[in-house]
């Protein structure tokens, strides 16, 4: 009888331990959590964003114009960076697939002393609705941002003021810990 109770207790402990093994989750981290750069012309903040499953799928970029002239963000020349290589453009709310294909994404114009903040996602990781559907863009249903891979991720930001271009690489390092 004592052996049966001891064996039952042992089995219970093993089952509890086995059930906790399946609850291990991956933890996605960003270093730094927000990358901040400061120049004489503008300040920028670049932050990876997680979805409801705590996986990085997009970025928030904020640019603050420190000058007395308009600042223009050129989205056709700005690029997503992964592990040091350009991996294509970014998309954001209101962008149609045709504008990416034709490189006619309108710029963002930041007024003097103004600020712009935008959620952006790498185009190559986006699943769009069929291109044959007119009026279908990132702001509509059927769009899904894909998982941003671990490693160095960022933006090669192209900002223009007058005839002068300012190019800046802004990156964070994403990593994942735990079992899948």
N, C-alpha and C positions, 0 to 999 in steps of 0.2 A: 504494500500500500504506500509506504514511504517512497519507494523507488518510482512508482507511478506518478505521485505528486511532484517529485523532483524532476522527472522526465517532462511532465506537463509544464512545469515552470521553465525548464530549459527551452522547450519548444516555443513557449510564449515569448521569451526574451529574444530568441532568434527571429521570430516573426516580426516583432516590434523593430528590431534592428534592420531587417530587410525592408520593411515598409518605409523607414526613414531614408533608406538609400535612394528610393525613387523620387524623393521630394527635393533633391539637390537641384539648384537652378543656376543658370549662367548669370553672371553679373557683368554688365557692360560698364566700362569706366572710360572717362576722358581725362587726359592730362595735357594741359590744364582743363578745368571744366569750361572756362571761357577764356579764349585767347584775346588779349587786348593789345592793340598797337596804337601808337601816338606819333603823328607827324606834324609838321608845321601847317599843313593844309587841312588835314582831317584826322579824326580818331575813328577807330573801327573796333567792333567787338564781334567775335565769331564763336558761336556756341552750338555744339551738336545737340539735337533734340531726339528724345525717345518716344516711341509709340506706346500704346496701352500694354504691350508685352515687355516693356523696358528694353527694347532694342533700338539702337540708333538708326533713324530713317531719314532725317533731314537736318538742316542747320538753320539757325537764326543769325542773320547778319544785321548789324546796326552801324551806320556810318553817320558821323557828325561833322558837318561842314564848319570849319573854324575861320573861314575867310569871309570877305565882303562880296564875293562873286559866286555865281551858280557853280555847283559841282555836278558832273555828269558821270553816272555809273554805266559803263559800256558792257551790257550783258552779252553781246555778240562776241566779244573778245575775252571776257572773264571766263575762267575755266575751273572745273573741278579737278583737284589734285588727289591722287592716291599713290602713296609710296614714291613720291618725287616725280611722278609722270602726269602730264595732262591727260584727263580722261573724258573730255567733252564739256559741253555747256551745262548750266543749271536751268531748272524750270521753277516756276512759282505760280501762284494763283493768277488766273486770267490769261495765261500763255496758251496759245493754240499750237498743236503739233506742227502746223505749216510754218509758223514763224520761226521755229527752231530749224526746220529743214531749209528754209530760205534765208536764214540768218538775218531776219528782220525784227528781232525782239526789240521793242522800244526801250530806250534808256530810262533810268530813273534820274530825275533832276532834283538835286537838293538845293534849296534856296540858301542865301547867305545866313550863316548861324543856325541853319535848320538841321533836321535829322531825318533819316530814313531807316526803317526797320522792316525786315522782310524775312519770311520763312522760305527757304530755297532747298531744292533737292537735286541731286545729280540726275541729269537726263537719262544717262545709260542705265540707271537703276529704277526708272519709272515704267509702269505698265499703263499705257494709254488705251482708251477705247479705240476702235478701228478708225483710221484716218478718213474713211469715207463718210463719217458722220459729221456734217457741218455743225459748227458751234460747240463741239465737244472739246473741252480743255481741262486743265488741272483743277478748276473749281467745280467740276461736275462729278457726278457719281461714275464709278467705273475706273477711277484713277487710283493707283496704289503705289506708294513710295516703297521701294525695296530696302532691304537691310544694307546698311553701309558696312563695308568690311573692316576688320581690325587692321591696324597699321596707321601710318601717317595719312591724315585726311585733311583737306582744306580747300582754299580758294586762291587762285591767281587772280587778284582783283585788279581791274583796269578802270582807273578814274581819270576823267579829263576835266581840265579847267582851261577855257579858251582854246588855244592851239597846243597846249602842253598835256602830255599823257603822264600819269603816275601809275606805275605797276608795283604791286606788292603781293608777296606770297604770305598767306596767313594759314597756319596749320595747328592741328591738335593731334595727339596720339590716342587712338582708340584701342582698347584691349578688352579681352573677355576672360573671366575666371570661372571656374566651376565646370561641372559636367554638362554636356548637352542633353 
